[in-house]
């Protein structure tokens, strides 16, 4: 009995010490809900970083507030003015990515999206150069997209009006554009490997925002050893990396006379820099660059197109106006080009409104401070993690005529001309946009 009382006393003392430490640390940060020992505010946010929960909390604690995930504080920024001040006016100061436990597992601090410093700059510069060589912003890439768009329409027409889940065929079309650019080939909708790729991509891309993802970041040492969805995530992540490596090996065994895709161009650059010991252009980074392009690209575009279909189904008056505008301007849908948006203001406004209302990456990706800096009245320390609530910007009542409803008029002036809005941030802002 004495041992139990001693243990309870020690536990109570440990919790009390932890609580006092949290209170002292919280006093130096922007306001927020009181963190509990060990779990922080996980109960308050219901073990999930959800943009609407954070928007409600901002009504209490202000547009710059602190949320604790376990023992790690996150500075959450809401609303256009605060997000602009953080991501644009202090872009250099928040240009890093945090090395959270899940991010480390996913990227190993390589690639573009989650790497930092010189490696990030070199990978980003090289990949942008490669994409431009492959037709980014040019007709050749539009041609690839048009081919897949026609296949997508044919697939939907084949359903003959019966109820169907469009996710798989949309994902197939989007992924095939990306795999054609990455690897020089695409996949059939009936290919079992493709379905495995789609499933793995979904699991890996969505894990971070789930309850389990938050628990993983709060208690990585424990979650790594317990059964649960995180073990499935490991499996899918391994599969994707093995797939990338297999594609690289096939390119090495069957080299093209001239570079045809991302892998070809990157391998060519590896060969050029093989004698430079300081170079970060290597196979490990190539694997993660390919991962970034597939996982980030396919998930965001697929989600946007799904939201677009949903809004066209719900708002059929909008669908009719879009259809009439396209019919009036475009003689043949096969010849549709990106520059045609300039002559179709209503359709362009609808596309932007779909992105605004859906905000498929509502919290963007976290940033990390590269140095101490002032964010409004608050002193933010180097190394602090910052979350920009992009959904709160795209729904800011001070910036939009119809912030909470789907309405293309948000992007049209009084003369029905397309009108851009600086508060339109579907994919973040600043150095890491």
C-alpha positions in Angstrom: 0.0 0.0 0.0 2.8 2.4 0.9 4.4 1.8 -2.5 1.1 2.7 -4.3 0.9 6.0 -2.3 4.5 6.8 -3.1 3.9 6.2 -6.8 0.7 8.3 -6.8 2.6 11.1 -5.0 5.4 10.9 -7.6 2.9 10.9 -10.4 1.1 13.9 -9.0 4.4 15.7 -8.5 5.4 15.0 -12.1 2.1 16.2 -13.4 2.3 19.4 -11.3 5.9 20.1 -12.5 4.8 19.6 -16.1 1.8 21.8 -15.6 3.9 24.6 -14.2 6.5 24.3 -17.0 3.7 24.5 -19.6 2.2 27.6 -17.9 5.6 29.3 -17.8 6.3 28.5 -21.5 2.7 29.6 -22.5 3.2 33.0 -20.8 5.9 33.8 -23.4 3.6 32.9 -26.4 0.4 34.3 -28.0 -2.8 33.5 -26.0 -4.6 30.2 -26.4 -6.5 27.5 -24.5 -4.7 26.3 -21.3 -2.6 23.3 -22.1 -2.8 20.2 -20.0 0.3 18.2 -18.9 1.6 15.9 -21.6 -1.3 16.2 -24.0 -1.4 20.0 -24.4 -4.6 21.0 -26.2 -5.3 17.7 -27.9 -8.6 17.4 -26.1 -9.7 20.9 -27.0 -9.1 20.3 -30.7 -10.5 16.7 -30.5 -7.1 15.3 -31.5 -7.4 16.9 -35.0 -6.1 20.2 -36.5 -9.3 21.2 -38.3 -9.6 24.7 -39.8 -13.1 25.3 -38.5 -12.1 24.4 -35.0 -9.2 26.8 -35.2 -11.4 29.5 -36.6 -13.8 29.2 -33.7 -10.9 29.3 -31.2 -9.6 32.5 -32.9 -12.9 34.2 -32.0 -11.9 33.7 -28.3 -8.1 34.1 -28.4 -7.5 36.3 -31.4 -6.1 35.8 -34.9 -2.7 34.9 -33.6 -2.9 32.2 -31.0 -1.1 29.2 -29.6 -2.2 25.6 -29.7 -0.2 22.8 -27.9 0.1 19.4 -29.6 1.4 17.4 -26.8 4.3 19.4 -25.5 4.9 21.3 -28.7 3.4 24.7 -29.2 2.0 25.7 -32.6 1.4 29.4 -33.5 -1.9 29.4 -35.5 -2.5 32.5 -37.7 -6.1 33.2 -38.9 -7.6 35.8 -41.3 -6.1 37.6 -44.3 -4.4 40.5 -42.5 -2.6 38.2 -40.0 -1.7 35.6 -42.6 -0.4 38.2 -44.9 1.7 39.8 -42.2 3.2 36.3 -41.3 3.7 34.6 -44.7 4.3 37.6 -47.0 5.7 40.5 -45.0 7.9 38.1 -43.0 8.4 35.5 -45.7 12.1 35.0 -45.1 11.6 34.6 -41.3 9.1 31.7 -41.8 10.7 30.0 -44.8 11.6 26.7 -43.1 9.6 23.5 -42.6 9.5 22.0 -39.1 11.2 18.6 -38.7 8.1 17.0 -37.0 8.2 13.2 -36.4 5.8 12.4 -39.3 7.6 14.8 -41.7 10.9 13.1 -40.9 9.4 9.7 -41.6 7.9 10.9 -44.9 10.7 12.9 -46.4 13.9 12.1 -44.4 14.4 15.9 -44.9 15.0 15.4 -48.6 13.1 16.5 -51.7 11.4 19.9 -52.0 8.3 20.2 -49.9 9.7 19.3 -46.5 13.4 20.0 -46.8 15.2 23.2 -45.8 18.2 25.4 -46.4 20.6 24.8 -49.3 19.1 21.4 -50.2 15.6 22.9 -50.6 16.9 25.7 -52.8 19.0 23.4 -55.0 16.2 20.8 -55.5 13.6 23.5 -56.2 15.8 25.3 -58.7 16.6 22.1 -60.5 13.1 20.7 -60.7 11.6 24.0 -61.9 14.3 24.0 -64.7 13.3 20.4 -65.6 9.6 21.2 -65.6 10.1 24.2 -67.9 12.2 21.9 -70.2 9.3 19.5 -70.2 6.7 22.2 -71.1 5.5 23.8 -67.9 3.4 26.8 -69.2 3.8 25.6 -72.8 1.5 23.9 -75.3 3.2 20.5 -75.0 1.9 20.1 -71.4 -1.5 21.4 -72.3 -1.6 18.7 -74.9 -0.9 16.0 -72.3 -3.7 17.4 -70.1 -6.2 17.6 -73.0 -5.5 13.9 -73.8 -6.2 12.8 -70.3 -9.3 15.2 -70.0 -10.8 13.5 -73.1 -10.2 10.1 -71.6 -11.8 11.2 -68.4 -14.9 12.5 -70.2 -15.2 9.3 -72.2 -15.0 7.2 -69.0 -17.8 9.2 -67.4 -20.0 9.1 -70.5 -19.6 5.3 -70.5 -21.5 5.2 -67.2 -24.6 6.3 -69.2 -26.0 8.4 -66.4 -25.8 5.7 -63.7 -24.6 6.6 -60.2 -20.8 6.4 -60.0 -18.0 7.4 -57.7 -15.8 9.7 -60.0 -12.8 9.6 -57.6 -10.9 6.8 -59.3 -11.2 8.0 -62.9 -10.4 11.6 -61.9 -7.3 10.4 -59.9 -6.3 8.3 -62.9 -6.5 11.3 -65.3 -4.6 13.6 -62.9 -2.0 11.0 -62.0 -1.4 10.1 -65.6 -0.4 13.7 -66.4 2.1 13.6 -63.5 3.5 10.1 -64.3 3.9 11.1 -67.9 6.0 14.1 -66.9 7.8 12.1 -64.2 8.4 8.8 -65.9 7.4 9.2 -69.6 4.5 6.8 -69.4 1.0 6.4 -67.8 -1.3 3.8 -66.4 -4.6 2.1 -67.4 -7.6 2.5 -65.1 -7.7 -1.3 -65.0 -4.0 -1.6 -63.9 -3.8 -3.2 -60.4 -0.5 -1.4 -59.7 -2.2 1.9 -60.5 -4.9 1.2 -57.9 -2.2 0.4 -55.3 -0.5 3.7 -56.2 -3.7 5.6 -55.7 -4.5 3.9 -52.4 -1.0 4.5 -51.0 -1.0 8.1 -52.2 -4.3 8.8 -50.4 -3.1 7.2 -47.2 0.2 9.0 -47.1 -1.2 12.4 -48.1 -4.0 12.3 -45.6 -2.4 10.8 -42.5 -0.9 14.0 -41.2 -4.3 15.7 -40.7 -6.0 12.8 -38.9 -6.4 12.1 -35.2 -3.7 9.4 -35.5 -1.4 11.8 -37.3 -1.7 14.3 -34.4 -1.1 11.5 -31.9 1.9 10.4 -33.9 3.5 13.8 -33.7 2.7 14.2 -30.0 4.0 10.7 -29.0 6.2 9.3 -31.8 8.2 7.0 -29.6 5.0 5.3 -28.4 3.0 5.3 -31.7 6.0 3.8 -33.5 5.6 0.7 -31.3 1.8 0.4 -31.1 -0.5 -1.2 -33.7 -2.8 1.2 -35.6 -3.2 3.2 -38.9 0.4 4.5 -38.6 1.7 0.9 -39.3 -0.4 0.9 -42.5 1.0 4.3 -43.3 4.6 2.9 -43.0 3.6 0.1 -45.4 2.2 2.4 -48.0 5.1 4.8 -47.7 7.6 2.0 -48.3 5.6 0.9 -51.4 5.7 4.4 -52.9 9.4 4.8 -52.4 10.1 1.3 -53.8 7.9 2.2 -56.9 10.0 5.4 -57.4 13.2 3.4 -57.1 12.0 0.9 -59.6 11.2 3.6 -62.1 14.7 5.1 -61.6 16.3 1.7 -62.2 14.3 1.2 -65.4 15.6 4.5 -66.7 19.1 3.6 -65.8 18.9 0.3 -67.6 17.2 1.8 -70.7 18.6 5.3 -71.0 17.0 7.6 -73.6 19.3 9.4 -76.2 17.7 12.7 -75.1 16.0 13.4 -71.8 12.2 12.7 -72.0 11.0 13.1 -68.4 11.9 14.3 -64.9 13.9 11.1 -64.1 15.9 11.4 -67.3 16.8 15.1 -66.7 17.6 14.5 -63.0 19.8 11.5 -63.7 21.7 13.6 -66.3 22.3 16.2 -63.6 23.5 13.5 -61.1 26.0 12.4 -63.7 27.2 16.0 -64.2 27.7 16.5 -60.4 29.0 13.0 -59.5 32.5 14.4 -58.7 31.2 17.2 -56.5 31.3 16.0 -52.8 29.2 19.0 -51.7 26.3 18.3 -54.2 22.9 17.3 -52.9 21.8 16.2 -56.4 21.5 12.4 -55.8 19.3 9.4 -56.0 17.9 9.8 -52.5 16.7 13.3 -53.3 15.3 12.2 -56.6 13.1 9.6 -54.9 11.6 12.3 -52.7 11.3 14.8 -55.5 9.2 12.3 -57.4 7.2 11.6 -54.2 6.5 15.3 -53.8 5.3 15.7 -57.3 3.0 12.6 -57.2 1.6 12.9 -53.7 1.1 16.6 -53.5 0.1 17.1 -57.2 -2.3 14.3 -57.6 -4.1 14.7 -54.3 -4.7 18.5 -54.6 -5.9 18.5 -58.2 -8.1 15.5 -57.8 -9.8 17.0 -54.7 -10.3 20.3 -56.6 -11.9 18.5 -59.6 -14.2 16.5 -57.2 -15.3 19.7 -55.5 -15.9 21.2 -58.9 -18.2 18.4 -59.9 -20.1 18.6 -56.6 -20.7 22.4 -56.9 -21.8 22.0 -60.6 -24.3 19.3 -59.5 -25.7 21.4 -56.6 -25.7 24.8 -58.4 -27.1 23.8 -61.7 -27.8 27.5 -62.7 -24.0 28.0 -62.5 -23.4 24.9 -64.5 -25.8 26.1 -67.3 -24.0 29.5 -67.5 -20.6 27.9 -67.7 -21.8 25.5 -70.4 -23.3 28.4 -72.4 -20.1 30.5 -72.1 -17.9 27.6 -73.3 -20.2 26.8 -76.2 -20.3 30.5 -77.2 -16.5 30.8 -77.3 -15.0 27.4 -78.1 -15.6 25.8 -81.5 -14.0 22.5 -80.5 -13.4 21.5 -76.9 -10.3 19.5 -78.0 -8.7 22.9 -78.9 -9.3 24.5 -75.5 -6.2 26.3 -74.2 -5.2 27.8 -70.9 -5.1 31.3 -72.4 -8.8 31.0 -73.4 -9.7 31.8 -69.8 -9.2 35.4 -70.7 -12.3 35.2 -72.9 -14.4 33.2 -70.5 -14.6 35.4 -67.3 -17.5 33.5 -65.8 -16.0 30.1 -66.2 -12.7 31.5 -64.8 -14.5 32.9 -61.8 -16.2 29.6 -61.2 -12.9 27.7 -61.2 -11.5 30.2 -58.7 -14.6 30.0 -56.5 -14.3 26.2 -56.4 -10.8 26.6 -55.1 -11.7 29.3 -52.7 -14.6 27.5 -51.1 -13.1 24.0 -51.0 -9.5 25.1 -50.0 -8.2 21.6 -50.5 -5.2 22.3 -48.3 -7.0 24.3 -45.6 -4.0 24.6 -43.2 -1.3 24.5 -45.9 1.9 23.0 -44.6 3.5 24.2 -41.4 6.3 26.7 -41.4 9.2 27.0 -39.0 10.9 30.3 -38.0 14.4 30.8 -39.2 15.1 33.5 -36.7 13.4 35.5 -33.9 10.9 38.1 -35.2 7.9 40.2 -34.3 4.5 39.1 -35.5 2.2 42.1 -34.7 2.7 42.5 -31.0 4.1 39.0 -30.3 7.7 38.0 -30.2 8.1 34.6 -32.0 11.3 32.6 -31.3 13.5 30.9 -33.8 12.4 27.3 -34.3 8.8 27.9 -33.5 6.2 26.1 -35.7 3.6 28.2 -37.4 0.3 27.1 -39.0 -1.4 29.5 -41.4 -5.2 28.8 -41.6 -5.7 29.4 -45.3 -9.4 28.5 -45.1 -9.9 31.4 -42.7 -8.4 33.7 -45.4 -10.5 32.3 -48.2 -13.6 32.8 -45.9 -12.6 36.2 -44.4 -15.8 38.3 -44.2 -13.7 41.5 -44.6 -12.3 40.3 -47.9 -15.2 38.6 -49.8 -18.7 39.7 -50.9 -20.1 36.2 -50.1 -17.5 34.6 -47.8 -19.6 31.6 -46.6 -21.4 30.5 -49.8 -20.4 29.3 -53.2 -20.9 32.3 -55.5 -18.8 33.1 -58.6 -19.6 36.8 -58.0 -16.7 36.8 -55.5 -14.5 37.0 -58.6 -16.5 39.2 -60.9 -16.8 43.0 -61.0 -20.0 45.0 -61.7 -19.4 44.5 -65.4 -19.1 40.7 -65.1 -15.4 40.9 -65.8 -13.1 38.6 -64.0 -11.6 40.3 -60.9 -8.7 38.8 -58.9 -8.5 39.1 -55.1 -5.2 39.2 -53.1 -7.1 37.3 -50.4 -7.3 34.2 -52.6 -4.7 31.8 -51.1 -5.5 28.3 -52.1 -1.9 27.1 -51.8 -0.3 29.4 -49.3 2.0 32.4 -50.0 5.5 33.7 -49.6 8.8 31.7 -50.1 7.2 28.3 -49.8 4.1 28.9 -52.0 
